[in-house]
Amino acid sequence: MSEHAEDGYTGAATLAFQDGVIPVDVELRGYFQPIDGRYHWYGRIKANNEVTSRVEAGARTAFLRTPTGEAEGTLTDPDPWGRYRVGGISTPPYKIEEPAEQ
């Protein structure tokens, strides 16, 4: 099994749905997957009644915006604490730190 370095972001963000924007708190991580050549990012959105209402009404994608970026993400089912998982395969919604030169 191969190890990979993860980048991430924890803090305030917004979820932009077709019918409005919701402020949220997130914890995000991600990594470059050399097998498919793409960046995979994922995380959890802190429990939020407005997010729950939108997802229960059928919304499954939204633009996730942080202070350093934005990306379209897919929302999946909540965990037992009401936190929705969000993720995508693209440039992540946060700044990726450049690797240190060797």
Sine and cosine of phi, psi and omega as CSV:
sin_phi,cos_phi,sin_psi,cos_psi,sin_omega,cos_omega
0.00,0.00,0.71,-0.71,-0.05,-1.00
-1.00,-0.08,0.58,-0.81,0.06,-1.00
-1.00,-0.04,0.52,-0.85,0.08,-1.00
-0.64,-0.77,0.52,-0.86,0.02,-1.00
-0.98,0.18,0.63,-0.78,0.02,-1.00
-0.92,-0.39,0.63,-0.78,0.15,-0.99
-0.98,-0.20,0.15,-0.99,0.06,-1.00
-0.10,-0.99,-0.02,-1.00,0.02,-1.00
-0.46,-0.89,0.67,-0.74,0.12,-0.99
-0.74,-0.67,0.80,-0.60,0.03,-1.00
0.47,-0.88,-0.37,-0.93,-0.06,-1.00
-0.96,0.28,0.57,-0.82,0.03,-1.00
-0.42,-0.91,0.04,-1.00,0.14,-0.99
-0.74,-0.67,0.53,-0.85,0.12,-0.99
-0.94,-0.34,0.86,-0.51,0.01,-1.00
-0.97,-0.23,0.95,-0.32,0.08,-1.00
-1.00,-0.08,0.14,-0.99,0.03,-1.00
-0.86,0.51,-0.51,0.86,-0.08,-1.00
-0.95,-0.32,0.29,0.96,0.07,-1.00
0.47,-0.88,0.10,-0.99,-0.05,-1.00
-0.89,-0.45,0.68,-0.73,-0.02,-1.00
-0.84,-0.54,0.81,-0.59,0.12,-0.99
-0.95,0.30,0.69,-0.72,-0.03,-1.00
-0.64,-0.77,0.22,-0.97,0.17,-0.98
-0.92,-0.39,0.70,-0.72,-0.08,-1.00
-0.74,-0.67,0.36,-0.93,0.22,-0.98
-0.76,-0.65,0.90,-0.43,-0.12,-0.99
-0.84,-0.54,0.51,-0.86,0.07,-1.00
-0.61,-0.79,0.28,-0.96,0.05,-1.00
-0.15,-0.99,0.17,-0.98,-0.02,-1.00
-0.33,-0.94,0.42,-0.91,0.10,-0.99
-0.99,0.13,0.80,-0.60,0.01,-1.00
-0.99,-0.17,0.96,-0.28,-0.05,-1.00
-0.91,0.41,-0.39,0.92,-0.03,-1.00
-0.91,0.42,-0.69,0.72,0.01,-1.00
-0.97,-0.25,-0.08,1.00,0.07,-1.00
0.96,0.29,0.36,0.93,-0.03,-1.00
-0.78,-0.62,0.31,-0.95,0.02,-1.00
-1.00,-0.04,0.78,-0.62,0.01,-1.00
-0.94,-0.35,0.84,-0.55,0.05,-1.00
-0.83,-0.56,0.44,-0.90,-0.09,-1.00
-0.30,-0.95,0.23,-0.97,0.05,-1.00
0.14,-0.99,-0.22,-0.98,-0.01,-1.00
-0.82,-0.57,0.57,-0.82,0.11,-0.99
-0.98,-0.22,0.81,-0.59,0.02,-1.00
-0.82,0.58,0.59,-0.81,-0.02,-1.00
-0.72,0.69,0.75,-0.66,-0.08,-1.00
-0.47,-0.88,0.86,-0.51,-0.06,-1.00
-0.88,0.48,-0.58,0.81,0.01,-1.00
-0.92,0.39,-0.63,0.78,0.05,-1.00
-0.91,0.42,-0.71,0.70,0.02,-1.00
-0.84,0.54,-0.72,0.70,0.01,-1.00
-0.87,0.50,-0.69,0.72,-0.02,-1.00
-0.92,0.39,-0.69,0.73,-0.02,-1.00
-0.92,0.39,-0.67,0.75,0.03,-1.00
-0.90,0.44,-0.44,0.90,0.04,-1.00
-1.00,0.09,-0.03,1.00,0.10,-1.00
0.91,-0.42,-0.11,0.99,0.02,-1.00
-0.94,0.35,0.77,-0.64,0.02,-1.00
-0.78,-0.62,-0.16,0.99,0.06,-1.00
-0.77,-0.64,0.50,-0.87,0.04,-1.00
-0.34,-0.94,0.35,-0.94,0.14,-0.99
-1.00,0.04,0.82,-0.58,0.03,-1.00
-0.99,-0.17,0.83,-0.55,-0.04,-1.00
-0.87,-0.49,0.74,-0.67,0.12,-0.99
-0.88,-0.48,0.07,-1.00,0.02,-1.00
-0.88,0.48,-0.29,0.96,-0.07,-1.00
-0.89,-0.46,0.12,0.99,0.02,-1.00
0.13,-0.99,0.02,-1.00,0.06,-1.00
-0.48,-0.88,0.45,-0.89,0.04,-1.00
-0.36,-0.93,0.45,-0.89,0.09,-1.00
-0.98,0.19,0.71,-0.70,0.00,-1.00
-0.76,-0.65,0.33,-0.94,0.06,-1.00
-0.96,-0.30,0.73,-0.68,0.04,-1.00
-0.99,-0.15,0.68,-0.74,0.03,-1.00
-0.89,-0.46,-0.14,-0.99,-0.07,-1.00
-0.87,0.49,0.46,-0.89,0.00,-1.00
-0.97,0.25,0.38,-0.92,0.13,-0.99
-0.99,0.10,0.02,-1.00,-0.04,-1.00
-0.87,0.49,-0.27,0.96,-0.02,-1.00
-0.99,-0.17,0.14,0.99,0.05,-1.00
0.99,0.15,0.24,0.97,0.03,-1.00
-1.00,-0.04,0.80,-0.60,0.03,-1.00
-1.00,0.06,0.63,-0.78,0.11,-0.99
-0.99,0.11,0.63,-0.77,0.05,-1.00
-0.72,-0.69,0.56,-0.83,0.00,-1.00
-0.22,-0.98,0.20,-0.98,0.02,-1.00
-0.27,-0.96,0.16,-0.99,0.06,-1.00
-0.82,-0.57,0.99,-0.13,-0.07,-1.00
0.03,-1.00,-0.14,-0.99,0.21,-0.98
-0.87,0.50,0.77,-0.63,-0.08,-1.00
-0.97,0.25,0.23,-0.97,0.01,-1.00
-0.99,0.13,0.47,0.88,0.04,-1.00
-0.48,-0.88,0.35,-0.94,-0.03,-1.00
-0.95,0.32,0.72,-0.69,0.07,-1.00
-1.00,-0.05,0.76,-0.65,0.04,-1.00
-0.95,0.30,0.71,-0.71,0.04,-1.00
-0.94,0.34,0.64,-0.77,0.03,-1.00
-0.90,0.44,0.57,-0.82,0.05,-1.00
-0.94,0.35,0.61,-0.79,0.04,-1.00
-0.96,0.26,0.62,-0.78,-0.03,-1.00
-1.00,0.04,0.00,0.00,0.00,0.00
